[in-house]
Amino acid sequence: MELQHFSHKHPLVFIEKQNHESEKAYCSGCGELVSGSSFRCVECRYYLEKLCAEAPSEINHPFHCNHSLKLQVSPPFRNICDFCDKGLDKFVYHCSCDLNLHIKCALLSKSIAEKGFGKLDDIPHKEALVSIENFSEELKGAKCFACWQRLLDFAYLDLGHGIFLHKKCVDLPTEINHFLHSQHSLILQFNSKPLPCQMCKKTQLKGFVYRCSPCEVALHITCAELPTKINHLCHRNHPLFLKFDPESLPCQICQNTQDEGLVYCCSICTFKLHVDCASPPPIIKGEIHEHPFTLFWKQLPFICDACGTTGNFASYTCSKCSLTIHGNCISLPPIIKFPRHRHPLSHTFILGQYEMKTLICEACPEKVNAQHGVYCCSDCNYVVHADCAQEYSWFSFYELEDMDEDLNEKSAFAVIKVSKLGEDIVIASEIKHLNHQHNLVLSNDSEGHKVCDGCMLSISTLFYCCSQCEFFLHKSCAEAPKKKKLWFHRHQSPLTLTSNHIFRCPRCFYWFNASFAYKCNICKSYRCLACALISDTPTFQGHKHRLYRYDKYEGQCNGCGDQLHAAYVCKDCKFAVHNRCLRLPSKILHEYDEHPLILTYHEDNLYSEYTYCDICEETRNPNHWFYHCAICNTSAHRECVVKRHSYMKLGGSYRMRSHPHQLTFTKKISACHVCHQPCLDLSLECLKNGCDYIVHLECITWQSFNYSFIQREDEGIS
């Protein structure tokens, strides 16, 4: 018997059974080892199992009733099967709505749909166990193909080919009526077009959902199974009803509020339970502890031994070790990477086993209770509350082959010459910096007005200068490492030192166009040099004690009086300041005064006639920081001296999509071509003779810029 299959140019000959002793053959349709009847090309090694060879070119699938599925030799776009979530590289049943199924996944699921889930009762099921240590890695990560929940949480069936089904999902009805969508029935379908669930508001990317295709309404299987009325041990007075959250009240078990979705509530008692909290698993095994934890239903307040915070109602206990913890804390990782410390931190229930010199949390100014669990690095005497450590759990960490602890010490310049200061001190007197094309020479010549090209601040200390062009660098800016991990940036991969990019720093909100910056190679964002070099425990000349970053601080900034939600705080006194005030330059030159203005933290003269700004002529709050010139006796608001464009460098040459000629940064009073108002601040002016185009920075859509720096006429690209 011969077959001319559309996938192959030669005719295929039927083989009753493959002889593996002579050679192994793999099916070109499903990729599996050919074991039974098959078709073979006599001219080349092309095999198709009988099932794959005779598969129809088009099928109507009960779990995808909107369109038919067409058989293709290879996946058109996405290469992941929507049934088993494994890779596609052979035959695929494809739908124009971007549903893709392995050939065998399509035929198996079609057979299940036509026969009904109930026909699977004769397949032996395997019970779920508390401990999953003896299961293979495949099973530990496997999910039920129907509800897409973790496989090993419930008894399950093994359908072969790496496809599994919870036993509880065997009796799933293919059509239901639900009170959340009373207009039409909901049909069990492939989740080919992920929609947010009408009940939990979450979007499930795989598995099956109950769907109304005309209305584009979806319900997760697990959500559709929820009872609308329950009697609960935590509230024995009245039954609880499943409703949309009428008020933003905290759940009585987890004490958290949710923005939307359904909850179980008692309207009489204003009692509320999250759906997940209403029926937690009776036994949970986590990596944080060697024994499993057992659910304890009792309306008793407790202090969690894992995180040290209070809880109510449901707790989990380990009777062997006398531990009581929150259900959520069971999933705490035993070891974490913490961006504010160079070593991993380990969770411990017994801090006393280490000889810690301090019991102050390094992430907040609060004391750590040694009676409860914390994260710590015993080698460095570093301890953090469990809750504080989890504030950074959304950060992404990357393993790098060339990563070492001296990353921040890798220099951005090569030393050309050195000089000795005394007998023991050697200093680089000439360097070649990666952000400039010429050699730079060390100087202490303070004459004239010089601005550092690294941080855009005036120079008054040792600096490096270029003898061929007007390029200056503070010695401290030149010593900034060429790669640096920033503790506050979500991508914990080294950022690269760069320059000459237009960006607004998301830490301080100032604009930059020529200064040094650190660029993230993952999200392509920039951080200005000043913000990048601030540690999480900085010293500050405006305060005598070291400051600590606290992400949950509530209070006012001592610098500007603004309300704070995160701040650098002093553990010894009531002092707090946000990042924008912390990075203010201590001394700055301004066009209003011929002398440098000094950042002043206290008003010595309290007479009301002195508490006004000499720039804007508005009143000043004497309790807030300000800039002052003692020689001229002038004072000014911080925001009048340091504006959002204060770090922008005049000149340069840039392109913008909305204008054909090169533009340069300038300060010129002229009518803006967009808003027709006078340009009183920084603006962009056309460099071409005869073109009078000028535009406010405020009138520019920044996406219209070509951000790459174009060579200036008076200097090369740096």
Summary of the structure (lengths in Angstrom):
residues: 718
radius of gyration: 33.8
end to end distance: 73.2
largest distance: 107.7
contacts: 2081
relative contact order: 0.04
helix: 11%
strand: 35%
